[in-house]
Amino acid sequence: MKAIISDIHGNLEALESVLADIRQKGISEIYCLGDIVGYGPNPRECIDLVMQNCKLALLGNHDQGALFDPEGFNQGAERAIFWTRDQLEKGDPRGNERRWEYLGELPRVERDGEFLFVHGSARNPLNEYVFPEDIYNQRKMERIFGLVAKYCFQGHTHVPGVFTETLKFFRPEDIDFRYQLGPEKLLINVGSVGQPRNGDSRSSYVVVGDGNVHFQRVPYDIETTRAKIYAVPELDNFLGDRLLDGR
């Protein structure tokens, strides 16, 4: 059994709730598909928990933005990245050195048998979004599926679901939160731990086992995270407000 998480975005309350849920299920093998930081108020604590609990972690575009100059971000996301970088440069020299080293060594792609793990897509692991409506972009999807041997797990859009090679998209609600792994190629978006954008405010992640992908939803203390964001002038209030609606 594997638990696959993604897009934590500095949301400590969400990450702690998801890790508790994973432990309750007796799962010890955890994969993180990137964006540990960005947007949220607890970047250091979230990096520490990923280091302690995840067998594998990948580099996300917000993690790279903290390491280098952010590119292609909107103003709010850019302000959050610069604030995150500041948090990783002061207050805890020894811990921050370890965190920088960890982020700097994260791979962009990982393969484990028939599983491919990326943050964005198989074609552009760091930055390419694959949205549900892309099933109508046949050329894009064919090119991405052409790079996938069997199953590709990804995040980045914060919208969970399953893309099939026949260009269908299934939301977790459409499939009773479970999809059987068979002979067809699949792209599986695991959703977001720290900033869901599918209209459900609960954290999202997946469990892979018994030949199936199981989509999980976990409630967490949103108001505490929201209050922390409000308390940081460099973090736009919108970043807290959007958590209430899962947008």
N, C-alpha and C positions, 0 to 999 in steps of 0.2 A: 504493500500500500504506500502510495506517495501522496503528499499534500502539495499543491502547487499554488503559490500566492504571487501577487504582483501589485505594483502601484500603491505602496504604503503611504508615500508622500508625507512623512513626518508625523503621522497620526498615531500617537502612542496608544491611546485608549483602544482604537480599532485593532492595532496589531496585538496588543495584550489579549484582547477578547478572542481573536482568531487563534492565537497560539494556545490559549486555554482550551478552545474547542477541539483543536487538533490533538492535544494531549489526552483529552477525554475520550477520543476515538482510539487511542492507543497507537497513534502514528508517530514515528520518530524520523522518517525521511521527508524532509521539507525542501522544496525548491522555490527560489524567489526569482521572478522574471524582471526585476529591476524597478527603478524609480523608488528607491528607499526614501529619498528626501525630495524636497520641493513642496511648496504650498503650506505644509503643516508646521506646527510649533515645536516639535521635539525631534529634530534630525539626529542629534547625538544618541539619544536613547534608542531610537529605531535602528540605527546602524549597529549599535551594541547588541540588540536582540537578534538581529539577522545574523551577525557574526557568531553568536552563541548557539543559535537554533537551526540554521539552515545548512544543509549538506552542500548546496550549490546556490550561488547568487549571480545574476547577470547585471551588466551595466545598462541603466536606462538613460534616456535623454536628459532627464533632470539631474541624475547623478553626474553625467558628463558636464552638464552646465555648471555644476558646483566646482568640478575639477578645473574646467577651462572657462572661457567666456561663453555665456548662453547665446545661442543663435536661433532665430525664428520664434522666440517666445513673445507673448503679449506683455504689456507693461506690468500687469499684476504678477505674472509668473516670473518675470525678470527681477522685479523687486524682491520677491520671495527667495529667489536663488541667491541674490547678493546678500540677503540677510542670513540665509542658511550658511553660506560661505563664511560669513563673519562669526557665526556660532561655532564653526569648525576650526576657527583660528584663534579663539581666545577662551580663557576660563579653565581649560583642562589640557595643558600642553602635552603631557604624556599620552592621555587618552586620545586627543585629537591627532597626534602623529600616527597612532595606530589606526584610527578611522580613515585618515587620508590614504595611508598605505593600502588599506583594504579596498577602498573605492577605486584606487588607481590600478589595482590588479584584477578587477572584475572582468571576465570575458564578455564578449558580445553574443556569442553563440555557444551552445553546448549540445552534444548528441549523446544519447544513451540508448543504444540498440535502435529500435524503430521510432524512438521519440526524439524530436528536435525541439529545442527550447530557445526562444528569442524574446526580445522585448517588443519589437514592432512587427516585423514580418520576416519571412525567409529571404526575401529579396533585399530588404534594407533593415537589418536587425535592430538598429537603434531608432530610426525616425519614421519609418513608413506606417501610416495608419491603415488598418483594414476594417472599414465600417460595415455594418449590416447591409447598407444600400449598395456596397460594392459588388454584390452578387449580380447587379445589372451591368457591371463593367467587365465583360467577358475577357477582354484582352488582358487586363490587369490580373484577374484571378487565375487565368490559365498560366501566366508567367510565374506567379507565386507558387501555384500548385506544382509547376514543373520543377521547382527546387526542393520539393518535399517528398521524401521517400515514403512516408506512411502517415505519421501524426505529428503535427506541429502545434506546440502550446505557446501562446502569446498573450500579451496584455496591451498596454499603451492607450487603447481607446476607452478603457474603463467600462466597457459594455460586454457582459459575458454572453457566450453562446457558441454554437457549432456551425461552421461553414463546411458544406460538402463539396466534393469535386464536381457534382452535377449542378452547382451554383444555387444551392438552397441555404438559407440561414434559419437556425432554430434557436429561439430564446429558451432559457431554462424552463420558463413557465409552459412553453409549448410541448415539452417532452417530459414533463413530470420530474424535472431536475436530474434526469439521467439519460445518458446516451451510450449505446453499446458500441464498443470498438470492434469493427469488422474488417473486411477486405478493402473498403473504400478509403481513399485518402481524406484526411480531415484537418481543418484548422480549428483549434479550440481556444477561444478567448476565455481566460479564467476570471475576468472582471477585476475589480479593484478592492483592496483591503481598506484603503484610507480615504478614497474619494469616489464612491460609486456614481455613475452617470446614466443609470438605466431606470430611473424613477423609483428605485428602492434604496432607502437610506442605509440599509444594513450592509455590512462588509460582505464581499463575495470572494470565494476561492473554490478550488476543485480538489476532489479526492479521486485518485486513479487506482483501481483495484478490481478484482474479479471480472476483468474484461470490460469494465464500464468506466465512464467518467461521471462522477456524481458532483453536481453543483451544490455548493453550500452557501447559506446565508446566516450571518451572525450579527445580532444586535450589539451595540456598544454605547457608551456614555457620550453621545454627541454633544450635549450641552457643555460638558467639561472641555472638550476639544474646542468648541466654538468660543468659549470664554477665554481660553488661552490665545486664540488667534486675535480676538478683539483687543487683548492686552498688549499686543505687539504692533506698534505704529507702522512698521514696515510691511506687515501682512494685511492685505485688504480685507475688510469685514466680509466682503462677498465670499471669500474663501471659506469662511465659517458658515455663512448663511446657506450656501449651496448644499452643505452636508445634510441639512434638514430634509431636503426634497430628493436627494440622490441625483443631482443634476450637475 
